[in-house]
Amino acid sequence: MSKTSPPRARAPKGAGSRRETATAGRRMMRALLGAAATLVVVGMVALLGAAWVYNGPGPAAKGGDKTTVVLRKGASLPEIASSLERGGVIRSASIFMTAAKVTGAARTLKAGEYEFNSRASMAQVLDAVRRGRIVRHWITIPEGLTSDMVMDILNKSAVLTGSAATPPEGAILPETYEVQRGEDRAAVLQRMMDDRDAVLNALWADRASSLPFSTKEEAVILASIVEKETGLAEERPRVAAVFVNRLRTGMRLGSDPTIIYGISRGRPLGRGIFLSELRRLTPYNTYLIDGLPPTPIANPGRAALAAVMNPPKSEDLYFVADGTGGHVFARTLEEHNANVAKWRQIERERAGKAPAKPAAAPLAGG
């Protein structure tokens, strides 16, 4: 009797293909998981790298310990980032733009001139530009300068750009002004003129009654004379009172600075006034003309403007130098002549000359 093998069980139809599909699926899943893990690792590395670039030390300054970059007004975020990268302040413009967008700083970045410490982090750079920590520049216009002298200061500034015409005499307000690198000279000058107008209008609205002048322009003319007559702030009101009293009584102002303006447009002579110049008729020689000269002789400051708008009550009509940098005042010509004699004596002693008979004092003695 022969032995026969039992019949083999047949696999269900399609089972082999399912096993192959499952194996392929697992391989694909493992591949996808591996790729995802790789991407996560790469992403983490990139994120850590970006974080290091953002928070870590930035580039070293190319010269010295600081780097200066000027960000143009109206510049877009890409332009700002590119300017900082080209200037050697940050390593990556793209990371800077991303950080600016993520932090919300992109909408608040401010133009201007910036000075960054060597190796400043991108975080520090972004914070500085966000807060507008610009380099501050100042231009000081001293009281009593002529408009030509003011333009000398503006034109010599290496911070400003462009050109501007010389303004009328007395049209600007002497102050210290903050300016930005690249700012136009004409724009800075306009600010100075606008400030003068604002101060003048406010003082004019609160002026004393019965002043011997009727326009703001005349007030500026008189204030410019007061400004040039004394460098002491505490004397301005009293000097203003003298000139106001002279105008009220019809006396000529007799101011030496007006003679100088008629000779040199206010530039220092570097010497005393010659007798021939004292006797020379110009529109500004207040020893020879009545009333005010045709224009201011300088740019008066706030204090001089305020002094002529509200002068103190006084009967003084004269003043002369006292030898200490100030002046001595007098109500009468007799008192004034005595004061002038004392001043002449001081002048002779300083010059080492022997006493001489005092010369007659000028009428106004300003």
C-alpha positions, 0 to 999 in steps of 0.5 A: 500500500503506497503512501501518499502525501496529503494535499497542500493547503492552498493560500488564499487568493491574493495573500502573497501580494498583500504581504509584499504590499505590507512590507513595502509600506513598512519600508516606505513608512520607515523611510518617511520617518527617517526623512522626517527625523532628518528634517527635524534634526536639520531644522533644529540645527538651522534654528539653533544656528539662526538663534546663535546668529541672532543672539551671539556676537556679531561681526567685528568692526572694520576699524576702531571699536564702532561701526556707523551705518546710516539708514535712509528715511523711508527705507523698506525692511529689505533695504534696512537689512541689506544696509546693515549687512553691507555695513558689516553690522549683521551677518545675515539680512534674511535672519534680520528680516525674519526676526524683525517680522517675528518680533513685530519690529518690522513696522517700527524701525526708524531711520537715521545714523546709528553707531554700533559697538564692535561685535554687537549681537543682531538682537542688540542691533534690531533693538537699537533700530527699533527704539531709534537710538540714533547718533545725536548731532548738535549745532549751536547758534550763539546769540548776537550772530549776524545771518552771514555768521550763522550760514558760516556755521551751517556751511561748515557742518560736515553732518548737513547736506545741500545748500541754503540762501542766507536768511534776512537779518534777525530771522532766526532764533539763536539756540542749540538745535539737534540735527541728523546726518544727511539733513538738508541745510535749508530744512534746518534753517527753516526750523530756526526761522520757524522757532523765531517766529513762534517765540516772537509771536508769543512775546508780541502777544504779551508785550507791554503797552505804550511801547515806542514801536508798533511792529514786530519787525521793529521789536526785532531791530531794537532787540538786536541792538540790545543783544550786541550792546551787552553780553550779560544776561542780567543787563539786557532788561536795563539796556533795553529800558535805556533804548526804549527811553531814548526812543520815547524822548526822541533821543538818538540811540547812539549805539556803537554796534550799529556803526560797525554793522554799517561798516562790515555787516557786523563782522568784528573790526578787530579795533576801535571805531575811528572818529571818521567812521563815527561821523560817516553817515550810513543807514545804520549810524544811530549817532546820526540817524533818528530812530531805528536802523532799517533792519536788525544788526544781528539775530537776537535771542529770547532774552533780548526779545523779551527785554524790549517787549517788556522793559523795566521801569527806569529813568536811565538814558545812558550807560558806559562800560564799567571795566568789569565786563558790565556797564554803569547806568545814569539818568543824566548827562552829568552823571554819565560824563562822570562815569565816562571819565572813570572808564577813560581812566581805567582804559589809560591804566590798562594801557599804561599811559599817564592820566590825561584830561578826559574827552567829552562823552558822546551824547548817548554813551552806548 
